[in-house]
Amino acid sequence: MSTSKSTRTVVMTGASSGLGAHAVRHFIAHPDTRVIIGTRGASPEGVEALPLDLSSLESVRSFAEAVKKRLEGARIDLLVLNAGAQYRRAAQPTVDGFEPTFAVNHLAHYLLARLLLSSITEGGRLVITTSDTHDPAHFPLAPRQLDPQRLAHPPHAGLGASMRAYPASKLCNLLTARAFAALDEVKTRPIHVVAYNPGLTLGTNLGRSGSQWTSQPECPSQVLRAVFWLLSRFNSAFFAGTPKRAGEALAQLALGTVTPPPGRIYASLVKGKITFHHLS
């Protein structure tokens, strides 16, 4: 498929369901926009789907090569790394031998960003979905320090370890965004980097023993939503948003209709509004 110079190209992970599927609807609603997604299963209408299993680094490399081949020399305008997984109980290591939450959320996306960085156009955008669970002020199991070896090969399994793996991987996402934003290649071209925290989003399957890519209900318990509403009056991190609004915000940040102030790359959806934070 040839691409005209006026066509905007989006490459995305985590587009099949949840907030990612809502973001895709905003992308394809724009004229002359081409969306290529990586997926293990069904894909939304109006996109080009290529096979991708983020639990396999070989699959990540194959996807990156397939994207470049599909583009036929064209550039990526928006690289949106949104997919995520969280395992409630101990899971088997990936085919590469890594703890799966760390492998899917961090290693795969770091590698994909590295492999496709040279294909991003000047003035393009790299958006990485993270989470405020990385912050001990919001989540008691958030990491206070990072040991990559222990994250990749945890010495202990069980519920506690699996619950700690997710916020640690999200901190890695945030640090990855900061590291890419500091690269000379990114500064000079320039490529705009955003780390996006959608906040607590009910109605996705994140938290099941599987990937965020699979289908999920979008009508969470009203009782659960009421509990989070009460908690949010004391801590805004507990405000329960919707996949629709979270996906809209992701699209706004990727498309540049909402842009961070100079020097800031971390955007959070707080009670439905996009806010920006300094990173220490």
Secondary structure, DSSP 4 states (H G I P E B T S, - for coil): ----TT-EEEEEES-SSHHHHHHHHHHHHSTTEEEEEEESS---TTSEEEE--TT-HHHHHHHHHHHHHHHTTPPEEEEEE---EE-SS--PPPTTSS-HHHIIIIIHHHHHHHHHGGGEEEEEEEEEE--GGGSTTT-TTS-SS--HHHHHS-S--SHHHHHHHHHHHHHHHHHHHHHHHT-HHHHHTT-EEEEEE--SBTTS-TTSSEETTS---S---HHHHHHHHHHHTT-GGG--B-HHHHHHHHHHHHHTSS-PPTT--EEEEETTEEEEE---
